[in-house]
Amino acid sequence: MRIVMVGAGYVGLVSGACLADFGHAVTCVDRDPDKIAALEAGRMPIYEPGLDALVAENVRQGRLAFRTRLHEAVAEADAVFIAVGTPSRRGDGFADLSFVFAAAREIAAALTGHTVVITKSTVPVGTGDEVERIIRETAPDADVAVVSNPEFLREGAAIADFKRPDRIVVGTEDPRAEAVLREIYRPLYLNAAPILVTGRRTAELTKYAANAFLATKITFINEIADLCEAVGADVQQVARGIGLDGRIGTKFLHAGPGYGGSCFPKDTLALVKTAQDAASPLRIVETVVAVNDSRKRAMARKVIRACGGNVRDKTVAVLGLTFKPDTDDMREAPALAVIAGLQDAGARVRAYDPEGMDQARALLPGVAFTGDAYDCAEGADALVIVTEWNAFRALDLDRLRAAMRTPVLVDLRNIYDAASAERHGFTYQGIGRVKDCTAGQAS
């Protein structure tokens, strides 16, 4: 099929490249000429494992192209995806839909023949109704159907998520539009990915509900971790003990410094605002947002306590800046709040991240960026692991200890155990764990 992807950001680029890999003819359109020029030259605007090779191969095969103007591409398309950004609106936290609505107007002016316009961006309930109104107002005679098809991609694993999805949600009551979506995703039939066809508003809410639930699981286990520290329990064993219950599951039960990224923070805020506007407040989600924000700030205080209650004129080394591994995304990353808290307390901060430092430089003034983990630890009074990159999981602890002024290790991701760290001469502090709590581990 002939597909246009409006927006060549994270969702649009990954989705467009994967659809091209299925055999569709895909044109990704973005207004940023520098981004399009970079893509045509094979340079990715984001870091996502495997994306550069996937894009290059499909460009070489002639199935994937990049443009700055959408009129000609839309005129020939069977389906047009809207995959533009929906950042939190300043002031009230609601999703900023200006890019979505601008895309709808531009698409409407270019429509010819029967076309399905598909909202892939994460948008509040009712956005599809407004997109359809805009299109029909701009092009009254257009033969068009507007569909919601939310994405469920994890940064760092987006290609696998697209090609082996848990589910595909399609929000439409138009039989022709449903047939087009089924044809687009037909290459996934071998994976038996279920296609859930719902009303458009139901599909829009499904995306927000999914992210809010996952954010709630993260926030829940983080609060349990605090309780574990207070009563002498081990949060990792608690998480395993409850996660083995099939009704709960093991995923998103890893205690840490709080959630960040491009989705959970803005989507929970947007869902809260939607619920408030509908006079149906979501008190649990409101609390999740508040607890997560305070937790990220509390992590700096945790580091300060590990340093004896004072970090003024001390050097703190921070490993990991992005909100999660295998991405360069710094949006709402816990490291931002941790580092700001340490700087406010008078600490000098050194930092290293395998992929995120270019993005971080503009966000973290006063931080000394280093070339690797050992350089980062040189002369430090404490070492803090904020992001669980694989490169940090098997560090030479003796080498780190020798490089540091004071051997304090604060592990905000629990990738080391206290006994091992202490054998190498470290004072160790994890999240929600007590030392040597190994009895009763399931085999």
VMD Tcl script that draws the C-alpha trace (Angstrom):
set ca {
  {0.00 0.00 0.00}
  {1.01 3.64 -0.46}
  {1.48 5.17 2.98}
  {2.44 8.65 4.15}
  {3.83 9.21 7.62}
  {3.45 12.85 8.69}
  {6.21 13.44 11.22}
  {9.67 11.86 11.17}
  {10.26 11.91 14.90}
  {10.54 8.86 17.11}
  {7.13 7.31 16.41}
  {6.90 8.38 12.78}
  {10.38 7.28 11.78}
  {10.27 3.91 13.51}
  {6.73 3.18 12.28}
  {7.51 4.32 8.74}
  {10.67 2.24 8.51}
  {8.92 -0.86 9.85}
  {5.95 -0.47 7.50}
  {8.39 -0.11 4.60}
  {10.12 -3.26 5.78}
  {6.74 -5.02 5.50}
  {6.78 -4.13 1.80}
  {4.63 -0.99 1.76}
  {5.71 2.14 -0.11}
  {6.23 4.73 2.64}
  {6.99 8.43 2.47}
  {7.95 10.15 5.72}
  {7.21 13.86 5.66}
  {8.66 16.39 8.09}
  {8.81 20.18 7.95}
  {12.36 20.27 9.33}
  {14.62 20.43 6.25}
  {17.74 19.66 8.29}
  {16.16 16.49 9.63}
  {15.10 15.35 6.17}
  {18.54 16.13 4.73}
  {20.17 14.12 7.53}
  {17.83 11.17 6.95}
  {18.53 11.21 3.23}
  {22.23 11.10 4.08}
  {21.65 8.14 6.43}
  {22.01 10.05 9.71}
  {19.36 9.28 12.34}
  {17.91 12.14 14.41}
  {17.46 9.77 17.38}
  {19.32 6.82 18.83}
  {17.33 3.60 18.55}
  {19.14 0.25 18.23}
  {18.93 -1.11 14.68}
  {17.07 1.87 13.22}
  {19.90 3.15 11.05}
  {20.32 -0.21 9.30}
  {16.55 -0.64 8.88}
  {16.18 2.81 7.31}
  {19.19 2.36 5.05}
  {17.99 -0.98 3.70}
  {14.50 0.23 2.91}
  {15.76 3.42 1.29}
  {18.07 1.23 -0.82}
  {15.14 -0.99 -1.79}
  {13.12 2.07 -2.83}
  {10.34 1.45 -0.30}
  {11.14 4.39 2.03}
  {11.55 8.04 1.08}
  {11.74 11.37 2.91}
  {10.15 14.69 1.93}
  {9.55 18.13 3.39}
  {6.32 18.70 1.42}
  {3.35 16.39 1.77}
  {0.90 17.49 -0.95}
  {2.05 15.19 -3.74}
  {2.63 12.22 -1.42}
  {-0.80 12.54 0.23}
  {-2.56 12.86 -3.12}
  {-1.30 9.40 -4.07}
  {-1.69 7.73 -0.68}
  {-4.08 5.03 0.47}
  {-3.39 5.86 4.13}
  {-1.90 8.85 5.90}
  {-0.60 8.53 9.45}
  {-0.34 11.57 11.72}
  {2.70 10.99 13.94}
  {3.60 14.47 15.13}
  {4.48 15.52 18.66}
  {1.90 16.15 21.39}
  {3.99 17.69 24.20}
  {2.49 18.82 27.47}
  {0.95 22.26 27.14}
  {2.57 24.85 29.32}
  {0.37 25.84 32.22}
  {-2.15 23.03 32.58}
  {-0.34 19.88 31.43}
  {-2.91 19.08 28.72}
  {-1.58 17.72 25.43}
  {-0.62 20.41 22.92}
  {-2.53 19.37 19.80}
  {-1.51 22.26 17.57}
  {0.79 20.07 15.47}
  {-1.92 17.44 15.03}
  {-4.51 19.97 13.90}
  {-2.04 21.71 11.57}
  {-1.25 18.35 9.97}
  {-4.97 17.63 9.56}
  {-5.50 20.91 7.68}
  {-2.54 20.30 5.40}
  {-3.60 16.71 4.71}
  {-7.16 17.78 3.94}
  {-5.97 20.21 1.26}
  {-4.14 17.39 -0.55}
  {-6.68 14.54 -0.41}
  {-7.78 12.78 -3.59}
  {-9.80 9.57 -3.77}
  {-10.63 7.41 -0.79}
  {-8.03 7.94 1.95}
  {-7.78 6.76 5.53}
  {-6.25 9.32 7.90}
  {-4.82 7.56 10.94}
  {-3.85 9.26 14.18}
  {-0.74 7.51 15.48}
  {0.22 10.35 17.85}
  {-0.86 9.96 21.46}
  {-3.90 12.24 21.75}
  {-6.65 12.84 24.32}
  {-10.14 11.42 23.93}
  {-12.11 13.28 21.29}
  {-9.12 14.41 19.21}
  {-10.17 12.21 16.30}
  {-13.53 13.96 16.26}
  {-11.80 17.33 15.90}
  {-9.41 16.00 13.24}
  {-12.41 14.77 11.24}
  {-14.18 18.12 11.69}
  {-11.12 20.01 10.43}
  {-10.74 17.75 7.40}
  {-14.41 17.94 6.43}
  {-14.44 21.71 6.94}
  {-11.33 22.10 4.77}
  {-12.31 19.52 2.13}
  {-16.11 18.97 2.26}
  {-16.12 16.59 -0.69}
  {-13.22 14.40 0.49}
  {-13.80 10.64 0.65}
  {-12.03 10.15 3.96}
  {-12.20 8.15 7.18}
  {-10.40 9.19 10.36}
  {-9.05 6.33 12.51}
  {-7.22 6.09 15.83}
  {-4.30 3.65 15.88}
  {-2.21 4.35 19.00}
  {1.39 3.22 19.25}
  {2.78 1.06 22.05}
  {6.51 1.35 21.39}
  {9.20 1.22 24.07}
  {12.24 3.35 23.41}
  {15.22 1.04 23.04}
  {13.03 -1.83 21.80}
  {10.76 -0.01 19.35}
  {11.48 -2.06 16.24}
  {10.79 -5.35 18.01}
  {7.65 -3.86 19.57}
  {6.34 -2.76 16.17}
  {7.08 -6.06 14.47}
  {5.98 -8.30 17.35}
  {3.24 -6.31 19.08}
  {1.14 -7.49 22.00}
  {-1.88 -6.01 20.25}
  {-2.92 -3.59 17.52}
  {-5.69 -1.21 18.53}
  {-7.81 0.24 15.72}
  {-10.44 2.82 16.53}
  {-13.01 3.03 13.76}
  {-16.59 2.11 12.92}
  {-16.01 2.45 9.16}
  {-15.77 -0.98 7.45}
  {-13.65 0.32 4.58}
  {-11.21 1.96 6.97}
  {-10.99 -1.20 9.05}
  {-10.16 -3.17 5.89}
  {-7.34 -0.75 5.05}
  {-5.83 -1.07 8.54}
  {-6.07 -4.84 8.41}
  {-4.24 -4.80 5.08}
  {-1.53 -2.50 6.44}
  {-0.87 -4.88 9.33}
  {-1.47 -8.09 7.40}
  {2.28 -8.95 7.35}
  {2.00 -9.52 11.10}
  {-0.49 -12.36 10.76}
  {2.23 -14.99 11.28}
  {2.88 -13.48 14.72}
  {-0.83 -13.78 15.48}
  {-0.90 -10.24 16.79}
  {-4.50 -9.59 17.86}
  {-6.23 -6.65 16.24}
  {-8.69 -5.01 18.62}
  {-11.24 -2.93 16.72}
  {-13.05 -0.41 18.90}
  {-14.72 2.95 18.69}
  {-12.35 5.83 18.02}
  {-12.68 7.39 21.47}
  {-12.12 4.01 23.12}
  {-8.88 3.55 21.18}
  {-7.67 7.01 22.22}
  {-8.36 6.33 25.88}
  {-6.79 2.85 25.72}
  {-3.36 4.35 25.04}
  {-3.56 6.71 28.01}
  {-4.97 4.05 30.31}
  {-2.12 1.67 29.42}
  {0.60 4.20 30.16}
  {-1.08 5.37 33.36}
  {-1.33 1.79 34.62}
  {2.35 1.09 33.92}
  {3.34 4.36 35.60}
  {1.25 3.29 38.58}
  {3.10 -0.05 38.84}
  {6.44 1.75 38.82}
  {5.34 4.24 41.45}
  {3.82 1.50 43.61}
  {7.01 -0.56 43.78}
  {9.04 2.59 44.44}
  {6.92 3.35 47.49}
  {7.20 -0.28 48.61}
  {10.99 0.14 48.27}
  {10.89 3.04 50.73}
  {8.91 0.88 53.15}
  {11.40 -1.96 52.71}
  {14.22 0.33 53.74}
  {12.25 1.44 56.80}
  {11.38 -2.06 58.03}
  {14.40 -4.08 56.87}
  {12.92 -5.95 53.91}
  {14.22 -6.47 50.37}
  {12.19 -4.88 47.57}
  {13.63 -7.16 44.90}
  {12.34 -10.23 46.69}
  {9.02 -8.52 47.40}
  {8.71 -7.69 43.68}
  {9.50 -11.28 42.74}
  {7.08 -12.59 45.31}
  {4.18 -10.55 43.98}
  {5.26 -10.70 40.33}
  {5.02 -14.48 40.23}
  {1.29 -14.01 40.72}
  {-0.04 -14.16 37.16}
  {-2.59 -11.48 37.93}
  {0.22 -9.02 38.68}
  {3.17 -10.03 36.49}
  {6.86 -9.22 36.86}
  {7.22 -6.31 34.45}
  {7.52 -2.71 35.67}
  {8.23 -3.83 39.21}
  {11.86 -2.69 39.35}
  {12.41 -0.08 42.04}
  {14.39 2.98 41.03}
  {14.53 6.77 40.94}
  {11.15 7.28 39.27}
  {9.84 7.20 35.71}
  {10.73 9.71 33.01}
  {10.80 9.86 29.23}
  {8.58 11.16 26.49}
  {5.43 9.19 27.33}
  {4.62 8.48 30.97}
  {5.08 12.02 32.35}
  {3.10 13.84 29.66}
  {0.48 11.13 29.20}
  {-0.37 10.87 32.89}
  {-0.68 14.66 33.07}
  {-2.89 14.75 29.98}
  {-5.09 11.96 31.34}
  {-5.48 13.78 34.65}
  {-6.52 16.96 32.81}
  {-8.96 15.06 30.58}
  {-10.56 13.45 33.64}
  {-10.82 16.77 35.46}
  {-12.46 18.42 32.45}
  {-14.94 15.53 32.31}
  {-15.73 15.95 36.03}
  {-14.49 12.38 36.59}
  {-11.18 12.85 38.41}
  {-8.63 10.03 38.51}
  {-7.30 10.33 42.06}
  {-4.93 7.39 41.74}
  {-3.25 8.84 38.65}
  {-3.08 12.27 40.25}
  {-1.23 10.73 43.18}
  {1.09 8.77 40.88}
  {2.14 12.02 39.17}
  {2.77 13.78 42.50}
  {4.65 10.86 44.09}
  {6.88 10.37 41.03}
  {7.82 14.04 40.89}
  {8.77 14.10 44.57}
  {10.68 10.82 44.28}
  {13.08 12.13 41.66}
  {13.94 15.08 43.90}
  {14.29 12.74 46.90}
  {17.02 10.74 45.14}
  {19.43 13.68 45.49}
  {18.76 13.69 49.24}
  {19.48 9.96 49.30}
  {22.89 10.57 47.74}
  {23.61 13.38 50.20}
  {22.77 11.12 53.16}
  {25.12 8.45 51.75}
  {27.84 11.11 51.74}
  {27.39 11.80 55.43}
  {24.76 14.50 55.05}
  {26.90 17.04 53.21}
  {28.17 17.26 49.62}
  {29.29 20.89 49.59}
  {32.58 21.13 47.65}
  {32.52 17.37 47.11}
  {32.64 15.70 43.68}
  {29.82 13.35 42.75}
  {30.13 11.11 39.68}
  {26.88 10.25 37.91}
  {26.66 7.27 35.55}
  {23.65 7.33 33.25}
  {21.73 10.44 32.19}
  {18.99 9.25 29.84}
  {15.66 8.22 31.34}
  {16.35 4.59 30.39}
  {19.09 2.65 28.60}
  {19.32 2.19 24.81}
  {18.07 5.70 24.01}
  {19.46 9.24 23.91}
  {16.19 10.67 25.26}
  {16.67 13.08 28.17}
  {13.04 14.14 28.51}
  {11.98 14.13 32.19}
  {15.00 11.93 32.99}
  {15.45 11.34 36.74}
  {19.11 12.32 36.36}
  {18.03 15.93 35.72}
  {16.40 16.23 39.14}
  {19.13 14.26 40.90}
  {21.90 16.43 39.48}
  {20.00 19.67 40.12}
  {19.54 18.65 43.76}
  {23.21 17.81 44.16}
  {24.30 21.09 42.59}
  {21.90 23.03 44.80}
  {23.58 21.36 47.78}
  {26.99 22.55 46.61}
  {28.33 19.44 44.89}
  {30.54 19.40 41.82}
  {29.05 16.89 39.35}
  {30.83 14.80 36.75}
  {28.75 12.64 34.41}
  {28.93 10.00 31.72}
  {26.30 8.38 29.51}
  {26.92 6.13 26.49}
  {24.45 7.97 24.22}
  {22.82 10.88 26.03}
  {25.57 13.44 26.58}
  {24.92 15.51 23.45}
  {21.32 15.96 24.55}
  {22.32 16.48 28.19}
  {24.82 19.28 27.67}
  {22.13 21.87 26.99}
  {20.11 20.71 30.01}
  {22.84 20.37 32.63}
  {24.94 23.53 32.95}
  {27.92 23.23 35.23}
  {28.31 19.47 34.79}
  {31.68 18.10 33.66}
  {31.08 15.44 30.99}
  {33.62 12.64 30.73}
  {34.72 9.99 28.27}
  {33.86 6.82 30.19}
  {32.79 5.49 33.57}
  {36.32 5.33 35.00}
  {37.18 8.85 33.92}
  {33.90 9.97 35.50}
  {34.86 8.38 38.83}
  {38.31 10.03 38.97}
  {38.65 11.89 42.26}
  {34.96 11.48 43.15}
  {33.61 11.39 46.67}
  {30.61 9.32 45.54}
  {29.54 7.39 42.47}
  {25.82 7.31 41.58}
  {24.29 4.92 39.05}
  {21.11 6.51 37.69}
  {20.51 4.63 34.41}
  {21.05 0.88 34.06}
  {23.03 0.76 30.83}
  {24.52 -2.66 30.16}
  {27.95 -1.02 30.09}
  {27.58 -0.28 33.82}
  {26.59 -3.80 34.89}
  {30.08 -5.33 35.04}
  {32.36 -2.44 35.91}
  {35.80 -3.17 37.37}
  {35.01 -2.21 40.97}
  {38.66 -2.33 42.02}
  {39.56 0.14 39.28}
  {36.67 2.38 40.27}
  {37.69 2.22 43.92}
  {41.25 3.19 43.07}
  {40.07 6.17 41.00}
  {37.79 7.64 43.68}
  {38.67 9.84 46.63}
  {35.95 8.29 48.80}
  {34.48 4.85 47.94}
  {30.75 5.56 48.20}
  {28.50 3.79 45.66}
  {24.84 4.80 45.43}
  {23.09 2.37 43.10}
  {19.68 3.77 42.17}
  {18.97 0.78 39.87}
  {20.09 -2.12 42.11}
  {22.42 -3.57 39.51}
  {25.02 -4.49 42.15}
  {24.63 -6.20 45.50}
  {25.91 -4.77 48.76}
  {28.09 -7.74 49.69}
  {29.99 -7.70 46.41}
  {30.47 -3.93 46.46}
  {31.67 -3.98 50.05}
  {34.18 -6.74 49.30}
  {35.74 -4.27 46.88}
  {35.93 -1.60 49.56}
  {32.79 0.39 48.82}
  {30.19 1.81 51.14}
  {27.10 0.73 49.23}
  {23.54 2.10 49.16}
  {20.85 0.60 46.93}
  {17.10 1.06 46.64}
  {14.79 -0.78 49.04}
  {17.26 -3.47 50.04}
  {19.00 -4.70 53.16}
  {22.44 -6.26 53.10}
  {22.87 -10.00 52.61}
  {19.13 -10.61 52.31}
  {19.38 -13.74 50.14}
  {17.38 -16.31 52.04}
  {14.31 -17.65 50.37}
  {15.20 -16.74 46.80}
  {13.24 -18.77 44.28}
  {15.30 -20.96 42.00}
}
mol new
graphics top color blue
foreach p $ca { graphics top sphere $p radius 0.5 }
foreach p [lrange $ca 0 end-1] q [lrange $ca 1 end] { graphics top cylinder $p $q radius 0.2 }
display resetview
